[in-house]
Amino acid sequence: YQRRVHGILLMHQTQIFILGTILSCFIVLVKPEITMQLLTRPKSLRGANGMVIRNRDLVEYYGRMQIGTPPQSFDVVFDTSLEWSWLPSDDCIKCHYCQKFEYWKSSSFKDLHKDIVIHYNTGDHEGDIAGSVGEDSITIDKKTVPTQHFLNVIDDGGLFEEFHSSGFIGMTLVSNPDSTTFMDNLVNLGIIKENTFAIRFSTVKNDEKSEITFGGYNPEQYGKNPIYWHNIELKDKWAVRIVRMTFGNTELPLKKREAEIVTSESHLRMSRVDFELIEVDLRAKFTCTFDNTYLFYCYVKDESLDPFPTIKIQLERLTLSIEAKDYVIFGKERDTTRKIAIIQIEVYPIDVIPYTVLGTVVLRNYYTIFDKTNKRIGFAETVPFTESSSVGIVLGIVIPLIAMLLIACLLYTSPSPRDLSTSRMPSSA
């Protein structure tokens, strides 16, 4: 009986050993992505100083902040073109946000009794937002400014009805006299040493792999790729100089060479004069028109990207490339079933937009570093988020091998039938 029990145990252990080996080999060799998901994390989540940013359809990138005592949480957009940080007030009746700031619940809130109006031109809409200046404690990425000035908005002009986020954090180069930026306050309070922040925008819709880093930048985002530094061209804006811009083989005769880097803008913005040759090229291939939001679109038969060439923006030390897959979105015309290709370039009269604006459609393939301390902007080509998959596969091989060795040890150390019979033999009188 004891031998039979031991044999059954040995047989089951052997079966488990064989099945475990087969399963491990299947996971590692046939389904390495499972190993990768279990044993690795995206690079964006590993930065010591980085905070995760989410996105909505690659149009809106937003992160989490807390304000007040006790803290209230909001999703906010980090805007390098905006002086003021602002949130919708609980008093804003017409605001259609996921959340409004209930300032009356915060014991640390102060109303500074000053009214401010900010003019916006979002492409889709143009108008003003209005509110009063408030002061409260704001925390982002575990970094707290106890007396941050912001705009407590009571009228947003209906400009942001389709936004998921509920506010903006101003990250402009120069602080407003009435409102020091969050970054400048972090430096003034000694919370960070370098007045530098860096952003990586994901290329995948609705994921959580984008990242913002305060007080420096995360080398894991660009690996061994070099950083190309560019001097700031405008005294009050995060802007670089464009040396040359081409649309396929066509060089665009730019009237203005300055290009502002705007992290809240999803498109490439150009003046109508600079866009003219792109328009000529596309109208030679398709029937095209402008809609009422400054966007240009063409009627197409299929979703082929071949007719749409690469846009190249040559800076002083680096050429930024925008492929067709980045700037063309296929859809259907409103109220019809006609297929259209929407060009992610907003076109404005030159008196409305005096310089080019590089939005996330340009920045998604690059790690962008905003260095106010040294008055420069850096660009580096990003490494894939899944670069660490090789580590996951190696671990996926090592761990099953260790498991197999442990099982083998158990097999060899299992008690023999003789040991079992000896251990149960009664002692002699």
C-alpha positions in Angstrom: 0.0 0.0 0.0 2.8 2.4 0.9 4.6 1.7 -2.3 1.4 2.4 -4.2 0.9 5.7 -2.5 4.5 6.7 -3.1 4.1 5.7 -6.8 1.0 7.7 -7.2 2.6 10.8 -5.7 5.7 10.3 -7.8 3.5 10.0 -10.9 1.5 13.1 -10.1 4.7 15.1 -9.5 6.1 14.0 -12.8 2.9 14.9 -14.6 2.9 18.4 -13.0 6.6 18.8 -13.9 5.9 17.9 -17.5 2.8 20.1 -17.8 4.6 23.0 -16.1 7.5 22.7 -18.5 5.2 22.6 -21.6 3.2 25.6 -20.3 6.3 27.6 -19.5 7.8 26.9 -23.0 4.5 27.8 -24.6 4.3 31.2 -22.8 7.9 32.1 -23.4 8.1 31.0 -27.1 4.6 31.2 -28.5 3.1 34.0 -26.4 6.0 36.3 -25.2 3.7 39.2 -24.8 2.1 37.5 -21.8 5.5 37.2 -20.2 6.1 40.8 -21.0 2.9 42.0 -19.4 3.5 40.0 -16.3 7.1 40.7 -15.7 7.7 44.2 -17.2 6.1 47.6 -17.0 6.0 50.4 -19.6 9.1 52.6 -19.5 6.8 55.6 -18.8 5.9 54.1 -15.4 9.5 53.6 -14.3 10.8 57.2 -14.1 11.8 58.2 -10.6 10.4 61.7 -11.2 7.8 60.9 -13.8 4.0 61.0 -13.5 1.7 59.1 -15.8 -0.4 61.1 -18.3 -3.5 59.7 -20.0 -4.9 60.6 -23.4 -8.3 60.8 -25.1 -8.1 59.8 -28.7 -4.6 61.3 -29.0 -6.3 64.7 -28.9 -6.2 65.5 -25.2 -3.4 64.6 -22.8 -4.1 65.1 -19.1 -2.7 64.2 -15.7 -4.0 64.2 -12.1 -3.7 67.0 -9.6 -5.1 67.8 -6.1 -6.2 71.1 -4.8 -7.4 72.4 -1.4 -7.8 71.1 2.1 -9.1 68.4 2.1 -7.8 67.7 -1.4 -10.1 67.6 -4.4 -8.7 65.7 -7.5 -8.9 67.0 -11.1 -7.7 65.8 -14.5 -5.8 68.8 -16.0 -4.0 69.6 -19.2 -0.4 70.9 -19.0 -0.3 73.9 -21.3 3.1 75.4 -22.3 1.3 78.4 -23.9 -0.7 79.4 -20.9 0.3 81.8 -18.1 -2.6 81.0 -15.8 -3.6 77.8 -14.2 -7.4 77.5 -14.0 -10.2 75.3 -12.8 -14.0 75.5 -13.3 -15.6 76.9 -10.2 -18.6 75.4 -8.5 -20.3 78.8 -9.3 -19.9 78.2 -13.1 -23.5 77.2 -14.0 -22.8 76.8 -17.8 -19.6 74.8 -17.4 -20.0 71.1 -18.5 -17.0 69.4 -16.8 -16.7 66.1 -15.1 -15.9 68.0 -11.9 -16.0 71.6 -10.5 -13.9 73.1 -7.8 -16.0 73.3 -4.6 -13.8 76.1 -3.1 -16.1 76.6 -0.2 -15.1 73.1 1.1 -11.4 74.0 1.2 -10.2 75.5 4.4 -7.0 76.7 2.7 -8.7 78.6 -0.1 -8.4 82.4 -0.4 -10.4 84.6 -2.8 -8.0 87.4 -3.9 -10.9 89.5 -5.3 -9.4 90.1 -8.7 -11.2 89.3 -12.0 -9.4 88.0 -15.0 -10.4 87.3 -18.6 -8.4 85.0 -20.9 -9.0 84.9 -24.7 -8.9 81.5 -26.4 -8.9 80.4 -30.0 -9.1 76.6 -30.0 -9.7 76.2 -33.7 -13.2 74.8 -33.1 -14.2 77.8 -31.1 -13.0 81.3 -30.2 -14.0 83.3 -27.1 -13.2 84.2 -23.5 -13.1 82.6 -20.2 -13.6 84.6 -17.1 -13.1 84.1 -13.4 -11.6 85.5 -10.2 -8.1 84.9 -8.9 -7.9 82.4 -6.0 -5.1 80.9 -3.9 -4.9 77.4 -2.6 -2.6 74.4 -2.1 -2.0 72.5 -5.3 -0.2 69.1 -5.5 1.0 67.4 -8.7 3.2 64.3 -8.7 3.6 64.5 -4.8 5.0 68.0 -5.2 3.0 70.7 -3.3 2.8 74.5 -3.7 0.8 75.6 -0.6 -0.1 79.1 -2.0 -0.6 78.6 -5.8 -2.5 81.4 -7.6 -5.1 80.2 -10.1 -8.2 81.3 -11.9 -11.4 80.1 -10.4 -13.5 80.2 -13.6 -17.2 81.2 -13.5 -17.7 81.4 -17.3 -15.8 79.3 -19.9 -17.6 80.6 -22.9 -18.6 77.1 -23.9 -15.1 76.5 -25.3 -14.3 73.2 -23.6 -17.6 71.3 -23.6 -16.0 68.3 -25.3 -13.0 68.1 -23.0 -12.6 65.2 -20.6 -10.2 67.2 -18.4 -11.4 69.8 -15.9 -8.8 72.5 -16.1 -5.4 73.6 -17.2 -2.0 74.1 -15.6 0.0 77.0 -17.1 3.5 76.0 -18.0 4.5 79.0 -20.0 8.1 80.3 -20.2 7.5 83.5 -18.3 5.2 83.9 -15.3 2.4 86.4 -15.2 3.0 89.2 -12.7 -0.2 88.2 -10.9 0.4 84.5 -11.0 3.7 82.7 -10.7 3.6 79.4 -12.6 3.5 76.1 -10.8 7.0 75.3 -12.1 8.5 78.6 -10.9 7.0 78.1 -7.5 8.5 74.6 -7.2 11.9 76.1 -7.8 11.3 79.1 -5.5 10.3 76.8 -2.7 13.3 74.6 -3.2 11.2 71.5 -4.0 13.1 71.0 -7.3 16.5 72.3 -8.2 16.3 72.6 -11.9 13.5 74.6 -13.6 13.1 71.9 -16.2 10.2 69.6 -17.1 9.9 67.0 -19.8 7.0 65.3 -21.6 6.5 62.2 -23.7 3.2 61.7 -25.5 2.1 58.2 -26.4 1.1 57.3 -30.0 -1.6 54.8 -28.8 -5.2 56.1 -28.3 -6.5 56.2 -24.7 -3.6 54.5 -23.0 -1.7 55.5 -19.9 1.9 55.5 -21.1 2.5 59.2 -21.6 4.7 60.9 -18.9 5.5 64.3 -17.5 8.6 64.8 -15.3 9.2 67.8 -13.1 12.7 69.0 -12.1 14.6 67.1 -14.8 14.1 64.4 -17.4 13.9 60.7 -17.6 16.7 59.0 -19.7 14.7 55.8 -19.9 12.4 57.6 -22.4 15.1 58.1 -25.0 17.7 55.4 -24.2 21.0 55.9 -26.0 19.5 58.4 -28.5 21.1 61.9 -28.3 19.3 65.0 -27.1 19.3 67.9 -29.6 19.2 71.2 -27.8 17.8 74.3 -29.4 17.9 77.9 -28.1 14.6 79.6 -27.3 13.8 82.1 -30.1 11.1 84.2 -28.4 11.6 85.8 -25.0 8.2 84.9 -23.6 7.4 81.6 -25.4 8.7 78.1 -25.7 9.7 78.6 -29.3 12.4 77.3 -31.7 13.6 78.4 -35.1 12.6 76.5 -38.2 15.3 76.4 -40.9 13.3 74.6 -43.5 9.9 72.8 -43.9 9.0 70.5 -46.7 5.9 68.6 -47.8 7.3 65.7 -49.7 9.6 67.2 -52.3 8.0 70.6 -52.0 9.7 73.3 -49.9 7.4 75.6 -48.1 8.3 79.4 -48.3 7.8 80.1 -44.6 7.1 83.8 -43.8 7.7 83.3 -40.1 10.5 81.0 -38.9 9.6 80.9 -35.2 7.6 77.8 -34.0 6.0 77.7 -30.6 5.9 74.3 -28.8 2.4 73.9 -27.4 1.6 70.8 -25.4 -2.1 71.4 -25.2 -2.5 71.7 -29.0 -3.1 68.5 -30.9 -2.5 69.8 -34.4 0.2 71.5 -36.4 -0.8 75.2 -36.9 0.3 77.2 -39.9 -0.6 80.5 -41.6 -2.6 80.3 -44.8 0.4 81.7 -46.7 2.7 78.9 -45.5 0.0 76.3 -46.1 -0.6 77.4 -49.7 1.7 74.9 -51.5 0.4 72.0 -49.4 -3.1 73.0 -50.5 -2.0 73.1 -54.2 -0.4 69.6 -53.9 -3.5 68.0 -52.3 -6.0 69.7 -54.6 -4.1 68.3 -57.6 -4.9 64.8 -56.2 -8.3 65.2 -54.6 -11.3 67.5 -54.2 -10.6 69.3 -51.0 -12.1 72.1 -48.8 -11.9 73.8 -45.5 -14.4 73.2 -42.7 -15.5 75.9 -40.2 -12.8 75.0 -37.7 -9.7 75.9 -39.8 -9.1 72.3 -40.8 -8.6 71.1 -44.3 -10.0 67.8 -45.6 -10.1 65.9 -48.9 -12.6 63.5 -50.4 -11.0 60.1 -50.9 -12.0 56.7 -52.3 -10.1 54.6 -49.8 -7.8 54.9 -46.8 -4.5 54.7 -48.6 -1.8 56.9 -47.2 0.3 56.8 -50.3 -0.8 60.1 -51.7 0.1 61.9 -48.5 3.9 62.7 -48.2 6.0 63.1 -45.1 6.2 66.6 -43.6 9.7 67.5 -42.5 10.4 70.4 -40.2 14.2 71.1 -40.1 15.3 72.8 -37.0 18.9 74.0 -36.4 20.1 70.6 -35.1 17.3 68.1 -35.8 14.7 67.4 -38.5 11.3 66.5 -37.1 9.4 64.1 -39.3 5.6 63.8 -39.4 4.5 60.8 -41.5 1.0 60.5 -43.1 -0.2 58.1 -40.4 0.5 60.9 -37.9 -1.3 63.7 -39.6 -4.1 62.1 -41.6 -7.3 60.8 -40.0 -9.9 59.1 -42.1 -13.6 59.5 -41.4 -17.0 60.4 -43.0 -18.3 63.9 -43.8 -21.0 65.1 -41.5 -24.5 64.4 -42.8 -23.2 62.3 -45.7 -21.5 59.0 -46.2 -18.6 60.3 -48.2 -15.2 59.2 -47.0 -12.8 62.0 -46.2 -9.2 62.4 -45.1 -8.8 65.1 -42.4 -5.4 66.8 -42.4 -4.3 67.6 -38.9 -3.1 71.0 -39.8 -5.0 74.1 -38.6 -4.8 77.0 -41.1 -5.2 80.6 -40.0 -4.9 84.0 -41.5 -1.4 85.3 -40.9 -2.6 88.1 -38.7 -4.3 85.6 -36.4 -1.3 83.3 -36.1 2.0 85.1 -36.5 4.1 81.9 -36.2 3.9 78.2 -36.6 2.6 76.1 -33.7 4.0 72.5 -33.2 1.4 70.4 -31.3 1.3 66.8 -30.2 0.9 65.6 -33.8 4.5 66.6 -34.2 5.8 65.8 -30.7 4.5 62.3 -30.3 7.6 60.7 -31.7 10.0 62.8 -29.6 10.8 63.2 -25.9 10.6 67.0 -25.4 12.5 68.7 -22.6 11.7 72.3 -21.5 14.8 73.7 -19.8 14.1 77.2 -18.5 17.3 77.2 -16.4 19.4 77.2 -19.6 16.8 78.8 -21.9 16.6 75.9 -24.3 14.4 73.1 -25.6 15.6 69.5 -26.2 14.3 66.9 -28.5 15.3 63.2 -28.5 13.8 60.3 -30.4 11.9 58.0 -28.1 12.6 54.4 -27.5 9.6 51.9 -27.8 7.6 51.5 -24.7 8.1 47.7 -25.1 11.9 48.0 -25.2 12.1 46.0 -22.0 10.4 42.9 -23.5 13.7 41.2 -23.9 14.2 41.4 -20.1 10.7 39.9 -19.7 11.5 37.0 -22.0 14.8 36.3 -20.2 13.0 36.3 -16.9 10.3 34.2 -18.4 12.9 31.5 -19.2 14.8 31.8 -15.9 11.8 31.5 -13.6 10.4 28.3 -15.2 13.9 26.8 -15.0 14.1 27.6 -11.3 10.6 26.1 -10.8 11.6 22.9 -12.6 14.8 22.6 -10.4 12.6 23.0 -7.3 10.3 20.3 -8.5 13.2 18.1 -9.2 14.6 18.6 -5.7 11.2 17.7 -4.3 11.2 14.5 -6.4 14.6 13.5 -5.2 13.9 14.3 -1.5 10.5 12.5 -1.4 10.6 9.7 1.2 11.0 6.2 -0.1 8.7 3.4 0.8 11.4 2.0 3.1 11.6 5.4 4.9 7.8 5.5 5.2 7.6 2.0 6.7 10.5 2.7 9.0 9.0 5.9 10.3 5.7 4.1 11.2 7.3 1.0 12.8 6.5 0.9 16.5 9.5 0.8 18.9 10.4 -2.4 20.6 9.5 -3.0 24.1 
